[in-house]
Amino acid sequence: MSVYTSYYAGTIKGEPVSISLFPPKGFQGKHLPLFAPTPELLKWWKSSVKDAIAQQEYKRQFREILDSRQQLIELWVRKQQQSSADITLCCFEKSGDFCHRHQVGEEIVQRYLSEQWGGEVGTVLRPQLIVIPGGQLSPNATYPPRVLSLIEKCHESGYPVRCDRLACGYYRVSLRGEDLGEWSELGLLGVLSGLRHEFYQKRLLISLI
């Protein structure tokens, strides 16, 4: 089974599951308030200026809400591990817009169900990841969730980084054919974070744009 995210008017894969505070009128799928914001948080968000600072504050508050529901979340995770049916977690905002479902996907699904994470429907997630043992390419490598998450964010930001995992456990990184070196997991996280940093983008990637 796979777990996707999408918006109500978008493409749905498998069973639609509403994770907004209230589903839209006429919604035919299940409603899962476990991953919905509280009325108080939603009211605060609607009254905010909705800028980057407000988004970070929303994410902080919503993370605390998810932490308070941890035991129920673990029950839900175990249920999904035993399921064979695809589901799509739905909310109102379009793909690319700020929405708590992206946080659910990143902090819950990718953390606990990394093998089942299908990403946001209609966006290009999961770049090609391969292991290179002795020069032979092997598909279906297992990547740590935080590494996979950063690679996906780089792709979403317009930087289609390629990350090949070597037999020794290190990662060979390249971008648009440009070799960015071989790195340990810690070094890789720094490189991938740097690719999304404004200073790095403007000064170190000029020749690659």
N, C-alpha and C positions, 0 to 999 in steps of 0.2 A: 504494500500500500504506500501511497504518497500523500503528503500533506502540503497543500498549496495555500496561497493567499490571493485574494482578488477583491474587486468591488462588486456591488450588487448588479450593476448594469453591465459589467464586464463578462469575460468568459469564465465559466465555471467548469472545473474538472471534478468528476465524481459527485459526491453528495455535498450540497451547499450547507454551510453551518454559519449562522449569524453570530458575530462576536461584538456587535454594537450594543449599546445599552438597550435599545429597542429595535427589532427588525422592521423593515419597511412594510407598509400595508400590502397584503397579498403575498408575502414571502412564504414559500412552500417548504423550505428546509427546516432544520433544527435550529433552536436558539441556545447558545452556550454562553450564559452570563459570566461564567468563570473567567473569561478573557475580556470582559467588557469593562470600561472605566466606570467609576462610581458617578452618581448624579452630581455630586459636589465637584469632582474633577472636571466633568464635562461642562458644568456651569462656569467654572473658573476659566476654562479654555475659551469658551465663547465670548467671555468678557475681556480677554487678554488682547494684546496687539498682534499676537500670532507671529512674532518674529523669531529669530534664531534663539534668543534668550528664553522666550516663552516656551519654545519647543523643548529646550533642554530641561526646563523646570517641569514641564508636563511629563517628560520621560522619567525624571527623577521621582515624581509623585506616583506615576503609574508603576514604576519598579517596586516601590514600597507596597503598593496594592497587590502586585503579583507575589511578593515575598510573604504577605499575610495569608495568601491562599495556597501556600506551598504544598500542604498535605493533599488538598484536593487536586492540585496540578499533577502530583505524582500518581494519583489514582487514574487521572485522565491519560497520562503517558502510558501507564501499564495497559490500559484498555486499547490504546492505539497500537501498541506493540503486538497485540494479539489479533488485530484486525487485518483484513485483506482488502478492504474497500478504500478507494481514494476519497479524500474530502478536501473541500476548499473553504478556508476561514474567510468570511466576508464582512466588509464594512462599507461605508458610503463613499469615502474619498477615492478618487481615481488613482491609478498607478502613477507613481512619481510624486504625488501629493503627500504631505505629512499625515500620518495616520498611525494609530496605536497598533494596528495589525502588523505593521512592519517590525515593531518592537517585540510583539508576540512571536513572530517568525524567527527573529534573531536570538532572543533571549530564552525562549522556551523550546520551539521546535528544533532549531539548529543545535541547541545544547543537549536535549534529551533524545531527540529522534533524528540525528544527523543523517542517517542512512535513508530516512523516509522524506527528508525535506525536498520538496519539488520547486520551491521558490515562488515568487510572484508570477502569476499567470500572464503571459504575454511579454515578459521581460527576459533578457538573456542573462541567466545566472549560470552557475556551474561551468566555468571554462574547462577546456580539456586539460585534465590532470593525468600525468603518467609517471610511472616509475622506470628508472633506467638501470637495471642490474646488468653490469658488464656490457653495456651498449645495446642490450635488447630491450625493446619497449614493451611494457606490460600495462594494459589498461586496468581500470577499476581500482586504482590506488586509494587507500584510506588516508584522508588528510584531517588533521586536527580541526575542529569546528571553527576556532578563531582564525586559523590560517585561511580556510575556505571562505569565511565571512569577509575577510579583508580582500581576498582576490576578487570576490564578487562585487565588492564596493568599488574596487579599482575599475572593473569593467563598466559598472554603472556610471562612473565618473568620466568615462571616455578613454580610459587607459587599459587596453586589452592585454594586460600583463600575462606572460606565460610562465608557469612555475612547474618545472620538472623535478621530481624527487629522485635523488640519486640512491644507489644501493647502500652507500655509507650513511644515509639518513639526512644528508644535507640537501639543499634545494638549489637548482640552477635557475636563475631568473633572467628573463629577456622581455623586451618590449619593442614591438614592431621590428624584430630582427636584431635589435641592439642588445648585446650581452651585458647584463648588469651584475654578473658575478655569481659565485656559489656561496651560500649562506647557511648557517645553522638556523634552527627554528626561531630563536630569539632575534638573530640578525635579519631573518626574512621578515619578521613582523615589523621591524624598524624600516626596512626598505619599502614594504607595501604601504606603511603609514606615510612614509615620505612622499610616495608617488601622489598621494592625495593632498599633500601640503602645498599651499600656495607658493611658498618660497621655492620649493623643489621643482614644482611645475614650471615656474617662470624662468629659473636660472639653469637647471640641470637637464631639462628635457627639450630645450629649444631645438636641438638638432633632430629630435624625433617627431616633432609636430608637423 
